[in-house]
């Protein structure tokens, strides 16, 4: 091949090998492509100053979330007010106010406990119930007794044990005496009848079902079918076992509402067997109303996120609006 022909082929983008130079009609070989320059990276698109500001903003956001979860929310008590219509109570009688507390996990008499005492006593309740986990860790017995003894109720104060009360063996030691001296009635697989202007209320309580100390049959002995019956249980899992017992309402705790909740997702972790009863009001089979308090304290870590400690003020109103079923309605949060 002549030099002029080789130059023409080179300008056309092909080169010839030795074999092609020796023979005619051989296929041309494509030339090596030119190197591709890399496009702009994320770092090159944004000035270094903006990168620093973005990093600082992310750190500030994480710090704010940490402050809220560890320092703000654990002591920021939420008060939820609801009304529950009770057909078996007299509509002409004054409403009854019931305070539902749970999972107090009292270590000492600190700001959170004192704030709870002020809120409860300012409401002037007729009944106070605590559904387990009174203590936590090395609780101060005097602090527990002082907290319980400072709460005031017109017709009585009642509580049941939770799993932490059993774990720490306090139920076998100082706790029963402290509870009694504080004016609380311990419903240890037992019940108590309360007479009010609106009618009789049977309050039954079972020992902790989480640790297997519950005995619903014993707790319900003597409960009248005609009376409004409230069952206290530390864990809401008991709802699956109440069967045909004449129970109108179950009050429970144990879940802490998840303690840490995420937007749109809700509680990430709750104790085994408690779903779907995580927090608030539910309808259970047999026209049983279930209320789960999300706790005043915490367990394992002193953290709460989008799940403040809660104190529930439940108004029991006699009678029933025409054409409706017994349902609670949330009427206020603070």
C-alpha positions as CSV (number, residue, x, y, z in Angstrom):
1,X,0.0,0.0,0.0
2,X,1.3,3.4,-0.9
3,X,2.1,6.0,1.8
4,X,-0.7,8.3,0.5
5,X,-3.2,5.4,1.0
6,X,-2.0,4.8,4.5
7,X,-2.4,8.5,5.3
8,X,-6.0,8.5,3.9
9,X,-6.9,5.5,6.1
10,X,-5.4,7.1,9.1
11,X,-7.5,10.3,8.6
12,X,-10.6,8.0,8.2
13,X,-10.0,6.6,11.7
14,X,-8.6,3.2,10.9
15,X,-5.1,1.7,11.1
16,X,-3.8,-1.3,9.3
17,X,-1.9,-4.1,10.8
18,X,0.9,-6.1,9.3
19,X,-1.5,-8.7,7.9
20,X,-3.7,-6.0,6.3
21,X,-0.7,-4.4,4.7
22,X,0.2,-7.7,3.1
23,X,-3.3,-8.5,1.9
24,X,-6.1,-6.6,0.3
25,X,-9.7,-6.7,1.5
26,X,-8.9,-7.1,5.2
27,X,-11.4,-5.5,7.7
28,X,-10.2,-2.2,9.2
29,X,-9.5,-2.1,13.0
30,X,-11.2,0.8,14.9
31,X,-8.8,3.3,16.5
32,X,-8.5,3.5,20.3
33,X,-11.2,5.9,21.7
34,X,-10.1,9.2,23.2
35,X,-10.0,9.2,27.0
36,X,-13.2,10.5,28.7
37,X,-12.8,13.3,31.2
38,X,-14.7,12.7,34.5
39,X,-17.8,14.9,35.1
40,X,-18.2,17.2,38.1
41,X,-18.4,15.4,41.5
42,X,-20.7,16.3,44.3
43,X,-17.8,17.9,46.1
44,X,-16.9,20.0,43.1
45,X,-20.5,21.2,42.6
46,X,-20.7,22.7,46.1
47,X,-18.2,25.1,47.6
48,X,-16.3,23.9,50.6
49,X,-18.1,26.5,52.8
50,X,-21.5,24.9,52.0
51,X,-20.1,21.5,52.8
52,X,-19.0,22.7,56.2
53,X,-22.3,24.4,56.9
54,X,-24.2,21.2,55.9
55,X,-22.1,19.1,58.2
56,X,-22.6,21.5,61.1
57,X,-26.4,21.6,60.5
58,X,-26.5,17.8,60.6
59,X,-24.5,17.7,63.8
60,X,-26.8,20.4,65.3
61,X,-29.8,18.4,64.4
62,X,-28.5,15.2,66.0
63,X,-27.6,17.2,69.1
64,X,-31.1,18.7,69.3
65,X,-32.7,15.2,69.0
66,X,-30.4,13.9,71.7
67,X,-31.2,16.8,74.0
68,X,-34.9,16.3,73.5
69,X,-34.8,12.5,73.9
70,X,-32.5,12.4,77.0
71,X,-33.1,15.7,78.7
72,X,-36.4,17.2,77.7
73,X,-39.1,14.6,77.1
74,X,-38.3,12.2,80.0
75,X,-39.4,14.9,82.4
76,X,-42.1,16.6,80.3
77,X,-45.4,15.0,81.5
78,X,-48.2,14.8,79.0
79,X,-51.7,15.0,80.5
80,X,-54.4,13.4,78.4
81,X,-58.1,13.9,79.2
82,X,-60.8,11.6,77.9
83,X,-64.5,10.8,78.5
84,X,-65.8,7.3,78.7
85,X,-69.6,6.7,78.7
86,X,-70.7,4.0,81.1
87,X,-74.3,2.8,80.7
88,X,-74.4,1.0,84.1
89,X,-73.7,4.3,86.0
90,X,-76.4,6.8,86.7
91,X,-76.6,9.6,84.2
92,X,-78.1,11.9,86.8
93,X,-75.1,11.5,89.1
94,X,-71.9,13.7,88.9
95,X,-69.1,12.4,86.6
96,X,-66.4,10.3,88.2
97,X,-62.8,11.2,87.5
98,X,-60.3,8.3,87.4
99,X,-56.5,8.9,87.2
100,X,-54.6,6.2,85.4
101,X,-50.9,5.9,86.0
102,X,-48.5,3.2,85.1
103,X,-44.8,2.3,85.1
104,X,-43.8,5.0,87.5
105,X,-40.3,3.4,87.9
106,X,-39.6,5.5,91.0
107,X,-36.0,5.8,92.0
108,X,-36.3,8.8,94.2
109,X,-38.7,11.7,94.7
110,X,-37.4,14.0,91.9
111,X,-38.9,16.8,89.8
112,X,-40.8,14.4,87.6
113,X,-42.5,12.7,90.6
114,X,-43.3,16.0,92.3
115,X,-44.8,17.4,89.1
116,X,-47.0,14.3,88.8
117,X,-48.2,14.7,92.4
118,X,-49.2,18.3,91.7
119,X,-51.1,17.5,88.5
120,X,-53.0,14.6,90.1
121,X,-54.0,16.4,93.2
122,X,-55.0,19.5,91.3
123,X,-57.4,17.4,89.3
124,X,-59.1,16.2,92.5
125,X,-59.8,12.7,91.3
126,X,-62.4,10.2,92.6
127,X,-60.2,7.2,91.9
128,X,-56.5,6.6,91.3
129,X,-55.1,3.4,89.8
130,X,-51.5,2.4,89.1
131,X,-51.0,-0.6,86.8
132,X,-47.6,-1.9,87.8
133,X,-43.9,-1.3,87.7
134,X,-43.9,1.0,90.8
135,X,-40.2,0.6,91.4
136,X,-37.0,0.5,89.3
137,X,-33.5,-0.6,90.2
138,X,-32.4,0.3,93.7
139,X,-35.5,2.4,94.5
140,X,-35.5,4.4,97.7
141,X,-38.3,2.8,99.8
142,X,-39.0,6.2,101.5
143,X,-39.3,7.9,98.2
144,X,-41.8,5.3,96.9
145,X,-43.9,5.6,100.0
146,X,-43.8,9.4,99.9
147,X,-44.9,9.5,96.3
148,X,-47.8,7.1,96.7
149,X,-48.8,8.7,100.0
150,X,-48.9,12.2,98.5
151,X,-51.6,11.2,95.9
152,X,-55.2,12.0,97.0
153,X,-58.4,10.4,95.8
154,X,-62.0,10.6,97.1
155,X,-63.1,7.0,96.8
156,X,-59.8,5.1,96.9
157,X,-56.4,4.3,95.4
158,X,-55.6,0.9,93.9
159,X,-52.5,-0.7,92.3
160,X,-51.2,-4.0,90.9
161,X,-47.6,-5.3,90.6
162,X,-45.6,-5.3,87.4
163,X,-42.6,-7.3,86.2
164,X,-40.0,-4.9,87.6
165,X,-41.6,-5.1,91.0
166,X,-41.0,-8.9,90.9
167,X,-37.6,-8.7,89.3
168,X,-36.3,-6.7,92.2
169,X,-38.0,-8.9,94.8
170,X,-39.6,-5.8,96.3
171,X,-43.0,-7.5,96.4
172,X,-41.4,-9.9,98.9
173,X,-39.8,-7.2,101.0
174,X,-40.6,-3.6,101.9
175,X,-43.0,-2.7,99.0
176,X,-46.3,-4.2,100.4
177,X,-45.9,-2.3,103.7
178,X,-45.0,0.9,101.9
179,X,-48.1,0.6,99.6
180,X,-50.4,0.0,102.6
181,X,-49.0,2.9,104.6
182,X,-49.4,5.1,101.6
183,X,-53.2,4.4,101.5
184,X,-53.2,2.2,98.4
185,X,-55.1,-1.0,98.1
186,X,-53.0,-3.8,96.6
187,X,-55.2,-5.9,94.3
188,X,-53.1,-9.1,94.2
189,X,-55.5,-11.3,92.3
190,X,-58.3,-9.8,94.2
191,X,-61.1,-7.2,93.8
192,X,-62.7,-4.4,95.8
193,X,-66.2,-2.9,95.5
194,X,-66.4,0.9,95.5
195,X,-69.7,2.7,96.2
196,X,-70.1,6.0,94.5
197,X,-73.0,8.4,93.9
198,X,-73.1,7.1,90.3
199,X,-73.3,3.5,91.3
200,X,-71.1,0.6,92.3
201,X,-67.8,-0.1,90.6
202,X,-66.0,-3.4,91.0
203,X,-62.2,-2.9,90.6
204,X,-60.4,-6.2,90.1
205,X,-56.6,-6.6,89.8
206,X,-54.3,-9.4,88.8
207,X,-50.7,-9.9,89.8
208,X,-48.2,-9.5,87.0
209,X,-48.9,-11.7,83.9
210,X,-45.4,-11.1,82.4
211,X,-43.8,-13.2,85.2
212,X,-46.7,-15.6,85.4
213,X,-48.2,-14.5,88.8
214,X,-51.7,-13.7,87.4
215,X,-54.8,-15.6,88.4
216,X,-57.9,-14.0,86.8
217,X,-60.3,-16.6,88.2
218,X,-59.3,-15.7,91.7
219,X,-59.3,-12.0,91.0
220,X,-62.9,-12.2,89.7
221,X,-64.5,-14.1,92.7
222,X,-67.6,-12.3,93.9
223,X,-67.7,-9.7,91.1
224,X,-71.3,-8.9,90.3
225,X,-72.7,-9.0,86.7
226,X,-74.8,-5.9,87.5
227,X,-71.8,-3.7,88.5
228,X,-69.4,-1.8,86.2
229,X,-66.2,-3.8,86.4
230,X,-62.7,-2.5,85.8
231,X,-59.8,-4.9,85.6
232,X,-56.3,-3.7,86.4
233,X,-53.4,-5.6,84.7
234,X,-49.8,-4.6,84.2
235,X,-49.7,-6.0,80.7
236,X,-52.5,-5.6,78.2
237,X,-51.8,-9.1,77.0
238,X,-54.4,-10.3,79.5
239,X,-57.1,-9.0,77.1
240,X,-56.7,-12.2,75.1
241,X,-57.6,-14.3,78.2
242,X,-60.6,-12.5,79.7
243,X,-63.0,-14.7,77.7
244,X,-66.6,-14.4,79.0
245,X,-65.7,-12.8,82.3
246,X,-68.0,-9.8,83.1
247,X,-65.3,-7.2,82.5
248,X,-66.2,-3.8,81.1
249,X,-62.9,-2.1,81.0
250,X,-59.2,-3.1,81.2
251,X,-56.6,-0.6,82.3
252,X,-53.0,-1.6,81.7
253,X,-49.5,-0.3,81.1
254,X,-46.1,-2.1,80.5
255,X,-45.6,-0.9,76.9
256,X,-44.3,2.6,77.7
257,X,-46.0,3.5,74.4
258,X,-42.8,2.2,72.8
259,X,-40.8,4.9,74.7
260,X,-39.2,5.8,71.3
261,X,-41.5,6.6,68.4
262,X,-40.8,7.7,64.9
263,X,-43.0,9.9,62.6
264,X,-45.4,7.8,60.5
265,X,-44.0,4.6,62.0
266,X,-45.0,4.9,65.6
267,X,-43.5,2.6,68.3
268,X,-40.4,0.7,67.0
269,X,-40.1,-1.8,69.9
270,X,-42.8,-2.9,72.4
271,X,-42.8,-5.8,74.8
272,X,-43.7,-9.2,73.3
273,X,-47.4,-10.0,73.2
274,X,-48.7,-6.5,73.7
275,X,-49.5,-5.4,70.2
276,X,-51.8,-4.0,69.0
277,X,-52.4,-2.5,72.5
278,X,-49.6,0.0,72.6
279,X,-51.1,3.2,74.0
280,X,-54.5,4.9,74.3
281,X,-58.0,3.4,73.9
282,X,-58.9,0.2,72.1
283,X,-62.0,-1.9,71.5
284,X,-61.5,-5.6,72.4
285,X,-63.8,-8.5,71.7
286,X,-66.9,-8.7,73.9
287,X,-67.4,-5.0,74.0
288,X,-64.5,-4.5,76.4
289,X,-62.8,-1.2,76.5
290,X,-59.1,-1.3,76.8
291,X,-56.9,1.6,77.9
292,X,-53.1,1.5,77.9
293,X,-51.1,4.2,79.7
294,X,-47.7,4.8,78.2
295,X,-46.0,5.2,81.6
296,X,-44.6,7.9,83.8
297,X,-41.0,6.6,83.9
298,X,-38.7,4.6,81.7
299,X,-36.8,1.3,81.7
300,X,-33.2,0.5,80.8
301,X,-32.4,3.9,79.3
302,X,-33.6,7.3,80.5
303,X,-34.8,8.2,77.0
304,X,-38.1,9.1,75.4
305,X,-38.7,10.4,71.9
306,X,-42.1,11.6,70.6
307,X,-43.5,9.6,73.5
308,X,-43.7,11.8,76.6
309,X,-44.4,10.4,80.1
310,X,-48.2,10.3,80.4
311,X,-50.8,10.9,83.0
312,X,-54.4,10.0,82.0
313,X,-57.5,11.7,83.4
314,X,-60.5,9.6,82.5
315,X,-64.0,10.9,83.1
316,X,-66.5,8.1,83.7
317,X,-69.9,9.5,82.7
318,X,-73.1,7.7,83.4
319,X,-75.7,6.9,80.7
320,X,-75.2,6.8,77.0
321,X,-76.1,9.2,74.3
322,X,-78.9,8.0,72.1
323,X,-77.9,5.9,69.2
324,X,-74.3,5.5,70.3
325,X,-72.1,2.8,71.8
326,X,-69.8,3.2,74.8
327,X,-66.7,5.0,73.5
328,X,-64.1,7.2,74.9
329,X,-63.2,10.5,73.2
330,X,-60.0,12.4,73.8
331,X,-61.0,15.9,74.9
332,X,-57.7,17.4,75.7
333,X,-53.9,17.1,75.8
334,X,-51.4,19.3,77.5
